[in-house]
Amino acid sequence: MGRKQQQKNHSFYRNGVTKQNAYSMIELLIATALGVFILAGVIESYIAFKRIYQLQNALTQIQENARFAMYYLNKQIKSVEADSCSSIHGYEFPALPPYLNKMVKADTSVLEVRQCGVSESKITDYFVGDTGRKDSNGNKVYALYEKIKDHNKLELVDHVNTINIHYGIENSAGDAITEMLSGDKVQDWALVKSVDLSLSFSSATGLTKQWQIYSALNSSKGQR
């Protein structure tokens, strides 16, 4: 083989190796970029699915708490219909009876159910108060409480932030509800024929939802 042919073959080999190395480097960069892009997409999808999962759990927690609280309160309201001397009353913070001082959250309502007994009447109050606990973000955890007068309060369900109550007032003809008043505005509780409850619930992650229930009392039953 001549000298010129050897030089030509060497030049071809060298250029081929150089081009091959260049192609390999470009392919590697493209593959790396694609890998980073795919990995970013996977991470983003994981974060999105995690958020959806947390949101679903938070909604489930709120729904369970709300259903129980609304069912329980409605049951207590309806209980006054079974006894002609039982009645509904209410208070607005800060105008509270002394035995509820320092228990009720500011700017919330208190529902009071008064029931007759053989020896004495039973007075039970329902309100939102501080549990003394904090959530993972360091925020105070509030709860719905039940307190029978002269007894300790009982926590019914936590993560209840507020409760606001309005009472439907029957007109003088006794055939329609013409006003919805807060507890501090009601002058004659015998005219109360419905209770409108609005409660705010939250989850441990900070999600909040408002729930409302309207409970009508038997119009033929007067309160005392």
GUKEKE-653352 format. One line per field, with one value per residue (C-alpha): residue in three letters; chain; x, y, z. Coordinates in Angstrom, 2 decimals. Example, Ala and Ser with C-alpha at 12.3 -4.5 7.8 and 13.67 -1.06 7.14 Angstrom:
BEGIN
resn	(ALA/SER)
chain	(A/A)
x	(12.30/13.67)
y	(-4.50/-1.06)
z	(7.80/7.14)
***
This chain:
BEGIN
resn	(MET/GLY/ARG/LYS/GLN/GLN/GLN/LYS/ASN/HIS/SER/PHE/TYR/ARG/ASN/GLY/VAL/THR/LYS/GLN/ASN/ALA/TYR/SER/MET/ILE/GLU/LEU/LEU/ILE/ALA/THR/ALA/LEU/GLY/VAL/PHE/ILE/LEU/ALA/GLY/VAL/ILE/GLU/SER/TYR/ILE/ALA/PHE/LYS/ARG/ILE/TYR/GLN/LEU/GLN/ASN/ALA/LEU/THR/GLN/ILE/GLN/GLU/ASN/ALA/ARG/PHE/ALA/MET/TYR/TYR/LEU/ASN/LYS/GLN/ILE/LYS/SER/VAL/GLU/ALA/ASP/SER/CYS/SER/SER/ILE/HIS/GLY/TYR/GLU/PHE/PRO/ALA/LEU/PRO/PRO/TYR/LEU/ASN/LYS/MET/VAL/LYS/ALA/ASP/THR/SER/VAL/LEU/GLU/VAL/ARG/GLN/CYS/GLY/VAL/SER/GLU/SER/LYS/ILE/THR/ASP/TYR/PHE/VAL/GLY/ASP/THR/GLY/ARG/LYS/ASP/SER/ASN/GLY/ASN/LYS/VAL/TYR/ALA/LEU/TYR/GLU/LYS/ILE/LYS/ASP/HIS/ASN/LYS/LEU/GLU/LEU/VAL/ASP/HIS/VAL/ASN/THR/ILE/ASN/ILE/HIS/TYR/GLY/ILE/GLU/ASN/SER/ALA/GLY/ASP/ALA/ILE/THR/GLU/MET/LEU/SER/GLY/ASP/LYS/VAL/GLN/ASP/TRP/ALA/LEU/VAL/LYS/SER/VAL/ASP/LEU/SER/LEU/SER/PHE/SER/SER/ALA/THR/GLY/LEU/THR/LYS/GLN/TRP/GLN/ILE/TYR/SER/ALA/LEU/ASN/SER/SER/LYS/GLY/GLN/ARG)
chain	(A/A/A/A/A/A/A/A/A/A/A/A/A/A/A/A/A/A/A/A/A/A/A/A/A/A/A/A/A/A/A/A/A/A/A/A/A/A/A/A/A/A/A/A/A/A/A/A/A/A/A/A/A/A/A/A/A/A/A/A/A/A/A/A/A/A/A/A/A/A/A/A/A/A/A/A/A/A/A/A/A/A/A/A/A/A/A/A/A/A/A/A/A/A/A/A/A/A/A/A/A/A/A/A/A/A/A/A/A/A/A/A/A/A/A/A/A/A/A/A/A/A/A/A/A/A/A/A/A/A/A/A/A/A/A/A/A/A/A/A/A/A/A/A/A/A/A/A/A/A/A/A/A/A/A/A/A/A/A/A/A/A/A/A/A/A/A/A/A/A/A/A/A/A/A/A/A/A/A/A/A/A/A/A/A/A/A/A/A/A/A/A/A/A/A/A/A/A/A/A/A/A/A/A/A/A/A/A/A/A/A/A/A/A/A/A/A/A/A/A/A/A/A/A)
x	(0.00/1.45/2.21/-0.57/-3.10/-2.02/-2.40/-5.83/-6.97/-5.61/-7.39/-10.65/-10.38/-9.59/-12.45/-14.84/-13.92/-14.27/-17.70/-18.81/-17.69/-19.53/-22.69/-22.39/-22.05/-25.10/-27.13/-26.05/-27.09/-30.45/-31.03/-30.09/-32.45/-35.28/-34.59/-34.68/-37.91/-39.57/-38.36/-39.73/-43.07/-43.13/-42.32/-44.94/-47.55/-46.65/-47.02/-50.35/-51.69/-50.49/-52.33/-55.49/-55.21/-54.75/-57.67/-59.93/-58.95/-59.58/-63.00/-63.87/-62.88/-64.97/-67.99/-67.89/-67.60/-70.32/-72.78/-72.39/-72.60/-75.64/-77.43/-76.75/-77.81/-80.93/-81.84/-81.52/-83.62/-86.34/-86.37/-88.27/-91.29/-91.83/-92.51/-94.74/-92.63/-89.30/-87.94/-85.17/-83.14/-79.93/-77.14/-74.66/-71.10/-70.32/-73.79/-73.55/-74.73/-71.99/-71.43/-70.34/-67.80/-64.38/-65.69/-67.29/-65.32/-65.71/-68.34/-70.20/-73.65/-74.82/-77.79/-79.60/-82.12/-84.27/-86.04/-88.44/-87.76/-89.63/-87.59/-85.80/-85.32/-82.28/-80.43/-77.96/-75.84/-74.07/-71.21/-67.79/-64.78/-61.00/-59.74/-56.33/-54.76/-53.00/-52.87/-49.73/-49.51/-49.63/-53.21/-55.70/-58.14/-61.74/-64.55/-68.28/-69.10/-72.10/-72.46/-75.21/-75.53/-73.55/-71.62/-68.33/-68.37/-68.12/-66.30/-68.54/-66.48/-63.29/-62.26/-65.46/-64.45/-67.69/-71.39/-73.92/-77.62/-80.74/-84.25/-87.42/-90.06/-93.74/-96.08/-99.00/-101.43/-99.36/-99.35/-95.92/-92.33/-91.67/-88.27/-84.94/-83.22/-80.02/-80.34/-79.70/-82.56/-85.27/-87.69/-90.29/-88.90/-92.45/-92.60/-89.53/-90.64/-87.39/-83.64/-81.13/-77.66/-74.51/-71.25/-67.75/-65.56/-61.87/-59.44/-55.99/-54.56/-56.42/-59.29/-62.54/-66.16/-69.45/-72.44/-75.98/-79.13/-82.64/-84.72/-88.44/-90.33/-93.88/-95.98/-98.72/-96.32/-95.63/-92.43/-92.06)
y	(0.00/3.43/6.22/8.39/5.60/5.08/8.79/8.78/5.77/7.33/10.60/8.77/6.76/9.84/11.86/8.93/8.52/12.27/12.40/9.28/10.80/14.01/12.11/10.09/13.27/14.86/11.69/11.59/15.21/14.59/11.45/13.31/16.18/13.74/11.91/15.15/16.17/12.81/12.82/16.34/15.20/12.20/14.37/16.93/14.19/12.71/16.09/16.67/13.24/13.77/17.09/15.51/12.68/15.15/17.25/14.19/13.14/16.68/16.80/13.38/14.50/17.68/15.80/13.22/15.92/18.03/15.16/14.14/17.69/18.59/15.33/15.67/19.32/18.75/15.83/18.03/20.78/18.32/16.84/19.87/18.87/15.78/17.78/20.82/22.39/21.97/24.92/26.39/29.39/30.98/33.43/35.52/36.14/37.98/38.08/34.64/33.05/32.99/29.22/29.58/32.34/31.69/28.61/30.06/31.30/35.01/36.12/32.81/31.64/29.29/26.97/26.12/23.29/23.37/20.14/19.42/16.69/15.03/16.74/19.50/20.89/20.06/22.86/21.86/24.28/23.70/25.96/26.21/26.46/26.09/22.51/23.65/21.70/22.93/21.50/20.73/24.38/25.66/26.95/26.52/23.64/24.45/21.98/21.72/21.17/20.03/21.25/20.28/22.95/22.10/19.39/19.38/20.18/17.32/17.60/16.30/16.87/18.83/21.17/23.19/26.84/28.77/28.38/31.09/30.67/32.53/31.82/31.99/34.14/33.45/36.34/37.31/35.30/32.17/31.14/32.23/32.95/36.59/37.23/35.47/36.85/36.13/35.02/38.46/39.93/37.41/38.88/36.11/32.57/31.19/32.62/30.69/28.15/27.33/27.25/28.08/26.74/27.68/25.97/26.35/23.23/22.85/20.01/19.43/20.77/24.08/23.45/25.10/24.51/26.04/23.83/24.95/23.25/24.56/22.87/23.65/23.17/21.90/25.02/23.69/23.53/26.70/27.28/28.62)
z	(0.00/-0.98/1.39/0.03/0.45/4.07/4.79/3.19/5.21/8.41/7.68/6.99/10.19/12.25/10.79/11.21/14.86/15.43/13.81/15.68/18.99/18.12/17.27/20.48/22.53/20.88/21.38/25.03/25.55/23.86/25.92/29.11/28.26/27.52/30.76/32.76/31.01/31.72/35.34/35.82/34.43/36.76/39.79/38.80/38.36/41.74/43.45/41.71/42.69/46.26/46.45/45.07/47.61/50.47/49.23/49.02/52.54/53.81/52.17/53.58/57.07/56.80/55.42/58.23/60.90/59.29/58.92/62.53/63.89/61.81/62.60/66.31/66.56/64.50/66.76/69.86/68.27/67.28/70.79/72.12/70.02/72.16/75.30/75.53/78.27/76.45/74.49/72.40/73.50/72.34/73.10/71.16/72.35/74.61/76.24/77.84/81.08/83.75/83.55/79.90/80.49/78.92/77.11/73.99/70.99/70.26/67.73/67.71/68.78/71.51/71.10/74.31/74.70/77.83/78.72/81.55/84.08/86.91/89.61/87.72/84.24/82.13/80.36/77.64/75.64/72.30/71.30/69.65/71.94/72.03/72.50/73.72/70.84/67.70/64.19/62.17/61.12/64.69/64.47/67.29/66.94/67.83/68.43/68.92/72.59/74.57/78.15/80.54/83.20/86.36/84.43/82.54/78.86/76.36/73.02/70.24/67.10/66.40/63.60/63.92/63.58/63.98/64.63/63.80/64.52/63.46/64.68/62.62/64.30/63.68/62.93/65.16/63.02/63.63/59.98/58.71/59.69/58.98/60.62/61.10/64.20/66.10/69.70/71.15/69.10/70.05/72.58/72.79/72.46/72.28/68.75/67.52/64.91/63.15/63.70/60.96/61.78/59.89/60.84/59.45/59.37/58.61/57.96/59.41/56.13/56.38/53.97/55.15/54.19/55.30/56.11/56.82/58.11/58.54/61.20/61.43/64.66/64.84/64.32/66.61/69.54/71.49/73.40/76.84)
***
